[in-house]
């Protein structure tokens, strides 16, 4: 599912994109343990996740190993207390807070502060 966001300052789930808050959806549109793809104003995509505890995370949706926009379809998990998403293609795991690849220290993806 891809959601097209709107610029706003309401109490919706918001991402900090280049210093601007971008409302992406109502919290009820997110399911614990699943992600959605969000189209950003510049054409990039973000993957937005809500974990089962209700915390929201956002990262770049593009898998840097394949170039495919698929991370929103990845599986959520945790390693050493750190939340991650595993790419549905090659299964590399990305820390949802830092964007660091847990399987290749030389690779990092962009994260977005989610409110």
Secondary structure, DSSP 4 states (H G I P E B T S, - for coil): -EEE-EE--SSSEEEEETTEEEEEE-GGG--BTEEEEEE-TTS-EEEEEE-TTS-EEEEESB-TTT--B-GGGSEEEEETTEEEEE-TTT--EEETTT-BBTT-TT-B--EE-B-
